[in-house]
């Protein structure tokens, strides 16, 4: 369907030509009611928001409507309507650059709620329509009661495409798992069933534990955090876009026509890579939160119901960090230097670091062999590995949720999706930094964990939330053996309490 009309305050234009950074192409927005009646509501829309996140199983969104034709009563709107539209950044017709919610794609979104209705004057009212993907509603209306056998990625794809369940017709991207098992899904909603698989999934050719199952505007994903960081060969993924915190330069005057056109192109390109606003939601690791959550040290006690035994496994962040691939360099986000005068439980004589306290979190989990005739545990592998995998899964998940989280506002770029890699350039705050050296901790590669696409009558912009689990340049770990002054450690007071 060709783009003929951009709207929300726009005049009809060629939607394949970018006139300014934040420009967009948006076709007519049709609302289809319960008996198939369609109304083009493009001139009633004031704002559109689309939300996607690696933590959400489906996309959702809102449409702010100013209504002077009593659309609510004439259609009427009941919460069972469908909404059709296409959104893109002008300049390309490639499918990966288009947010396609049209009937032609087979993926219109569903209206499920109307809120914030208020009367502006005698003839006009305003309200917000809330929409979601079809799978969001199918998940509420169906259940999975079935046994599956094989690799966990094939199970996830089967549940997602089950015609009696989610019945998704969207593109599904799965990462192969190295573990396989026989799993019985006990009357669960489909999303819950796949989330259960996520907790047990072990990535192929990797030691990472745990997957993410989420929907973007381009389709569904079932994959590990590590696969977002590196490709199948283990090489770092290239950033899809580079964003930089910078000051826009004033435009020179008295240029000829050719130079003015080139200047406009350069200015638009520059604006698309510029960060309008940013803040750090979390500055690297919140030490107290990560300590309690078991990110650094975690003791997992596994109770084997089959042979009435138990096993203790201690997770150590710094010892296990290199077992999986990370986003930006392979350097931990926090050093292993001493944090107290306790002596480590090895022969080194060093003082304990932040990862040397496994009792920061203690978890008890049950497991068994032969639950379905196989001599395997919860992860479909040797039951002895269950505690090791559980400690790694929780820590790797926490490194993303409670690690460095960046929120920034940029011009709308429809080819970006949750799970993509971006490069964030931030100059170090230092008066003696005229060359613009980048901040060693906060610059670098990030993964987009959530996006809010926002379209108004002025522009298309995106609010991105991004995370990283490592730093590009490591930190010095000198003086590992000293925490308190030597004089204090040799004092009678210290020896009395030793």
PyMOL commands that set and color helices and strands:
alter all, ss='L'
color gray80, all
select helices_A, chain A and resi 42-44+71-75+95-97+134-141+152-161+190-200+225-229+257-272+287-293+317-323+358-360+383-401+486-489+492-496
alter helices_A, ss='H'
color red, helices_A
select strands_A, chain A and resi 25-26+30-32+38-40+45-53+60-67+82-88+98-101+109-119+125-132+144-151+172-174+180-188+212-216+219-223+241-244+277-282+297-304+309-316+338-343+351-353+362-367+404-411+421-425+444-456+460-468
alter strands_A, ss='S'
color yellow, strands_A
deselect
rebuild
show_as cartoon
